[in-house]
C-alpha cells in the first residue's frame, strides 16, 4: 500500500472508530453507554426547602427502583441536584451549569415560578425538557410551553374545583386571602374569573406576607365582611395565623386551602382547631389502601426511610412520568427524541390521567378535597 493511501486509510479508520465510540456512548448530551444524566435546580435549603427535598426524595425512589431493575434500556439513571434557594439568578446559573457544563439529558422537579422562568431560555435554546416542576403560576406555565411538562393540575383548574364545590354547597359569599406577591395577585385574578363564570363576585380579599405579616388585618376584614367560606393561597404558617386571628375576633367562616397550604403545619400550630380546614390536593391520596401505585410508593418509601406525604408522592409521580418517557424513547435516546415522546404521551398513574397531547403543557386535571385532622393527617 502506498504511503499516501496508507495515511488516508488510517485517517478514515480512525474517524470511523471515533464515530463508533461516540455512537456507543450516546449521540446526545446526558446519555452514555451506561448512564442517563438528569438535572434538578430547586430550593433545597431553608424552611422553603422541605417540600422540594421531599419531592426530590420521591423522584429518587423511582430512579433507584429502575436502576435496581437494570436501568432504562440498560442505562442507570443519575440525578444531579443544585440548590437555587428560590433565587432566579442562582437558578439561571444552575441551569447553565446543568445544561452547558454537565450536559444533562433533561431536568426534573424544579420549583417556583421565577426560578423556572429564569431557566427557560437556556433550556429552550438547548432543547432540554423540564418535567414535573411545581409551584409555578399558570402565566409562567404558558411562557414555558414547549420546554416544560407539568404533572400537577393548573391553579385555574384547582380554583374551578374549589368554587364548584362551594357553589354546590350553596355558598355565595366567598372571600380570598392570598400571598401578597405577584403570584398571589395572579391567583386572585383567576379567582375572580372563576367566580364570574358562576355569576358571583369576590366577597372580600386581602394579601398576607409570606411571613404572616398582615394576618391581623386580613382577619379584621373577614370578621367585618362575614363570608361563608374563605379560600386561602399561602403557606401553612400564614394560613394558621389568619385562621386563628379570625376566630379570636368571633368570626367562624369555613376555611378551604389551595394545595400550597400545608395541613401538617396548620395542625401543628392550631391543634384541634385545624379540623375546620379542607385542602384541595392536585396529587392523588398517597395513603390509598387499594391503589397499586400508592402501595408501591409506600413500600419503596418505607424501605428508603422517606416520609410519606403529598410532596414526596408528587416527586414520585414526576419520576414515574420521567421514567415512562425514557422507556418509550427507547435505546436511541436524545433530547429531541424525549421531547417528541413527551408531546405524544398519555398514561394513567395512581388513578390520575396524564395527557400531554394536543400541545398541552399541563398533563393533569386531577383535583380532590381532603380534610385535615388535628394530628396533621389527611382524610378523604
C-alpha positions in Angstrom: 0.0 0.0 0.0 1.4 3.4 -0.9 2.3 5.8 1.9 -0.4 8.3 0.9 -3.1 5.6 0.6 -1.9 4.1 4.0 -2.3 7.6 5.6 -5.7 8.0 4.1 -6.8 4.6 5.2 -5.6 5.2 8.8 -7.4 8.6 8.9 -10.7 7.0 7.7 -10.3 4.1 10.0 -9.6 6.5 12.9 -12.6 8.6 12.1 -14.8 5.5 11.9 -13.5 4.2 15.2 -14.1 7.6 16.9 -17.7 7.7 15.4 -18.3 4.2 16.7 -17.2 5.3 20.2 -19.4 8.4 20.1 -22.4 6.3 18.9 -21.7 3.7 21.6 -21.6 6.4 24.3 -24.8 8.0 23.1 -25.4 10.5 20.4 -26.7 13.2 22.6 -25.9 15.0 25.8 -26.6 13.2 29.1 -26.5 9.8 27.5 -23.6 7.3 27.6 -23.4 3.6 27.1 -24.2 3.0 30.8 -25.8 6.1 32.1 -28.6 8.7 31.7 -27.9 12.0 33.4 -30.7 14.1 34.8 -30.6 17.5 36.5 -32.5 19.5 39.1 -32.5 23.1 40.2 -34.7 23.7 43.2 -34.9 25.4 46.6 -33.2 22.7 48.7 -32.3 24.6 51.8 -34.0 26.7 54.5 -37.6 26.4 55.6 -38.9 26.5 52.0 -36.6 23.6 51.0 -38.6 20.9 52.9 -41.2 20.4 50.2 -38.6 20.3 47.3 -36.4 17.9 49.2 -39.4 15.7 49.8 -40.2 15.8 46.1 -36.6 15.0 45.2 -36.7 12.0 47.6 -39.8 10.8 46.0 -38.4 11.0 42.5 -35.2 9.2 43.6 -37.4 6.3 44.8 -38.4 5.8 41.1 -34.9 6.2 39.7 -33.3 3.9 42.3 -36.1 1.3 41.7 -35.5 1.5 37.9 -31.7 1.1 38.5 -32.3 -1.9 40.7 -34.1 -3.5 37.8 -31.3 -2.9 35.3 -32.0 0.8 34.5 -33.7 2.1 31.4 -32.6 0.2 28.3 -29.5 -0.9 30.3 -28.6 2.6 31.4 -28.6 3.7 35.0 -30.3 7.0 36.0 -28.3 9.6 37.8 -29.7 12.8 39.2 -27.6 15.9 39.8 -29.3 18.4 42.1 -28.4 22.0 42.7 -29.8 24.4 45.3 -31.1 27.7 43.8 -32.6 29.0 47.1 -35.6 30.1 45.1 -33.4 32.8 43.7 -33.8 33.4 39.9 -30.2 34.4 39.4 -28.9 31.3 41.1 -31.5 29.2 39.2 -30.1 30.6 35.9 -26.6 29.8 36.9 -27.7 26.3 37.9 -29.5 25.6 34.7 -26.5 26.8 32.7 -24.2 24.5 34.7 -26.5 21.5 34.3 -27.2 22.1 30.6 -23.9 23.5 29.2 -21.3 22.0 31.5 -22.7 18.8 32.9 -24.8 18.3 29.8 -27.8 16.6 31.3 -30.4 15.0 29.1 -33.4 16.5 30.9 -34.3 18.4 34.1 -36.9 17.3 36.7 -38.7 18.7 39.8 -37.9 22.3 39.6 -39.7 24.7 42.0 -41.1 28.2 41.8 -42.3 30.5 39.0 -39.4 32.9 39.0 -36.6 30.3 39.0 -38.4 28.3 36.3 -38.8 31.3 34.2 -35.1 32.2 34.7 -34.0 28.8 33.4 -36.4 28.6 30.5 -34.2 30.4 28.0 -31.2 28.1 28.3 -33.5 25.0 28.4 -35.2 26.1 25.2 -32.1 27.0 23.4 -30.6 23.6 24.0 -33.7 21.5 23.6 -33.7 20.3 27.2 -37.1 19.1 28.6 -38.2 20.1 32.2 -40.5 17.5 33.8 -42.6 17.9 36.9 -41.8 21.4 38.1 -44.1 22.6 40.9 -45.3 25.9 42.5 -45.3 27.5 39.0 -48.0 30.0 38.2 -50.2 29.5 35.1 -48.8 32.6 33.3 -45.3 31.2 33.6 -46.5 27.8 32.5 -47.8 29.4 29.4 -44.4 31.0 28.8 -42.6 27.7 29.2 -44.8 25.9 26.7 -42.6 23.6 24.5 -40.0 23.3 27.3 -41.8 22.2 30.5 -44.2 19.4 31.1 -46.3 19.8 34.3 -47.6 16.8 36.2 -49.8 18.7 38.6 -53.1 20.5 37.6 -53.0 24.2 37.0 -54.1 26.8 39.6 -57.1 27.7 37.4 -58.2 24.1 37.4 -57.7 23.9 41.2 -59.8 27.1 41.8 -62.6 25.8 39.5 -62.9 22.6 41.5 -62.9 24.5 44.8 -65.5 27.1 43.7 -67.7 24.4 42.2 -67.7 22.6 45.5 -68.6 25.7 47.4 -71.4 26.6 45.0 -72.8 23.1 45.2 -72.9 23.6 49.0 -75.0 26.8 48.4 -72.3 29.3 49.3 -72.1 32.6 47.5 -70.2 34.9 49.9 -66.7 33.7 49.2 -63.5 35.5 50.3 -60.0 35.0 49.2 -56.8 35.6 51.3 -53.6 35.3 49.3 -49.9 35.8 49.4 -49.0 39.5 48.9 -46.8 38.6 46.0 -47.1 38.9 42.2 -48.0 35.3 42.1 -50.7 35.8 44.7 -52.2 38.7 42.8 -52.3 36.5 39.7 -54.2 33.8 41.6 -56.6 36.4 42.9 -57.3 37.5 39.3 -58.0 33.8 38.4 -60.3 33.5 41.4 -62.3 36.5 40.2 -62.6 34.9 36.7 -63.8 31.6 38.2 -66.4 33.3 40.4 -67.6 35.4 37.5 -68.3 32.2 35.5 -70.6 31.2 38.4 -72.3 34.7 38.3 -70.6 35.6 41.6 -68.3 38.3 42.8 -65.4 38.1 45.2 -66.9 38.9 48.6 -63.6 40.1 50.1 -59.9 39.8 49.5 -56.6 40.6 51.2 -52.9 39.9 50.8 -50.7 38.5 53.6 -46.9 38.4 53.5 -45.1 35.0 53.3 -44.1 35.6 56.9 -47.6 36.2 58.0 -47.4 40.0 58.0 -50.9 41.4 57.6 -52.7 38.4 59.1 -54.4 40.5 61.7 -55.7 43.0 59.1 -57.0 40.1 56.9 -58.8 38.7 60.0 -60.4 42.0 60.7 -61.7 42.2 57.1 -63.1 38.7 57.4 -64.8 39.5 60.7 -66.3 42.6 59.2 -67.5 41.1 55.9 -68.7 37.8 57.3 -68.1 35.5 54.3 -69.5 32.0 54.3 -66.2 30.5 53.0 -62.6 31.7 52.8 -60.2 30.3 50.2 -56.5 30.5 51.3 -53.5 30.7 49.0 -50.4 30.9 51.3 -48.1 28.8 53.3 -49.4 26.7 56.2 -47.9 29.0 58.9 -49.5 32.2 57.4 -52.8 30.3 56.9 -52.8 29.3 60.5 -52.2 32.9 61.6 -55.2 34.1 59.5 -57.5 31.4 60.8 -56.5 31.9 64.5 -56.9 35.7 64.3 -60.3 35.4 62.6 -61.6 33.0 65.2 -60.3 35.3 68.0 -62.5 38.1 66.5 -65.6 35.9 66.8 -66.0 35.1 63.1 -66.3 31.4 62.0 -66.3 31.0 58.2 -65.3 27.7 56.7 -61.7 27.7 55.5 -60.5 26.0 52.3 -56.9 25.9 51.4 -55.4 25.6 47.9 -52.7 22.9 47.6 -50.0 25.3 48.7 -51.4 25.1 52.2 -49.6 22.5 54.4 -52.1 20.7 56.6 -49.3 19.3 58.7 -48.1 22.9 59.5 -51.6 24.2 60.3 -52.3 21.2 62.6 -49.0 21.7 64.4 -49.9 25.4 65.0 -53.6 25.1 65.6 -54.1 21.7 67.1 -57.8 20.6 67.2 -58.9 23.8 65.5 -57.3 22.6 62.3 -60.2 20.2 61.8 -62.1 23.1 60.2 -59.7 23.2 57.3 -60.2 21.4 54.0 -57.4 21.4 51.4 -57.5 20.9 47.6 -54.9 18.5 46.5 -53.6 18.1 43.0 -51.7 14.9 43.8 -53.7 11.7 44.5 -54.0 10.4 48.0 -50.7 8.7 48.9 -52.2 6.6 51.7 -54.7 4.9 49.4 -55.0 1.3 50.6 -56.2 -0.1 47.2 -54.3 1.7 44.5 -51.3 -0.4 43.4 -49.2 2.7 42.6 -49.8 4.2 46.1 -48.9 0.8 47.6 -45.7 0.6 45.6 -44.8 4.2 46.6 -45.3 3.5 50.3 -43.3 0.2 50.1 -40.3 2.0 48.5 -40.6 5.0 50.8 -40.6 2.7 53.9 -37.6 0.8 52.7 -35.7 4.1 51.9 -37.0 5.8 55.1 -38.6 8.6 53.0 -41.6 10.3 54.7 -44.9 9.5 53.1 -46.7 12.8 52.2 -48.1 14.7 49.3 -44.7 16.3 48.5 -42.8 13.0 48.3 -45.7 11.4 46.3 -45.7 14.3 43.8 -42.0 13.8 43.2 -42.6 10.1 42.9 -45.2 10.6 40.2 -43.0 13.1 38.4 -40.3 10.4 38.5 -42.8 7.8 37.1 -43.6 10.1 34.2 -39.9 10.7 33.5 -39.0 7.0 33.5 -42.0 6.1 31.4 -41.0 8.7 28.8 -37.4 7.5 28.8 -38.6 3.9 28.3 -40.8 4.9 25.4 -38.0 6.8 23.8 -36.0 3.6 23.6 -32.3 2.9 23.1 -31.8 5.7 20.6 -32.2 8.4 23.2 -31.8 12.2 22.7 -33.2 15.4 24.0 -35.2 15.8 20.7 -36.5 12.2 20.9 -37.5 12.7 24.6 -39.4 15.9 23.7 -41.2 14.0 20.9 -42.2 11.2 23.3 -43.5 13.6 25.9 -45.6 15.6 23.4 -47.3 12.3 22.4 -47.6 10.9 25.9 -50.8 9.6 27.6 -50.6 7.5 30.7 -52.5 6.7 33.8 -50.7 6.5 37.2 -52.2 6.4 40.7 -55.7 6.9 39.3 -54.6 10.2 37.6 -54.6 10.7 33.9 -51.6 12.3 32.3 -52.0 13.7 28.8 -49.5 16.0 27.1 -51.0 15.6 23.6 -52.5 18.5 21.7 -49.8 20.8 22.7 -50.7 20.6 26.4 -48.0 21.7 28.8 -50.1 20.6 31.8 -50.8 16.9 31.8 -53.3 16.5 34.6 -56.6 17.9 35.7 -56.8 15.9 38.9 -58.1 17.8 42.0 -59.7 16.4 45.1 -60.6 17.8 48.5 -59.3 16.3 51.7 -59.8 17.3 55.4 -57.0 18.0 57.9 -57.2 16.1 61.2 -55.8 17.6 64.4 -52.7 15.4 64.2 -51.9 16.7 60.7 -53.2 13.6 58.8 -55.4 14.0 55.8 -58.7 12.1 55.4 -60.8 12.0 52.3 
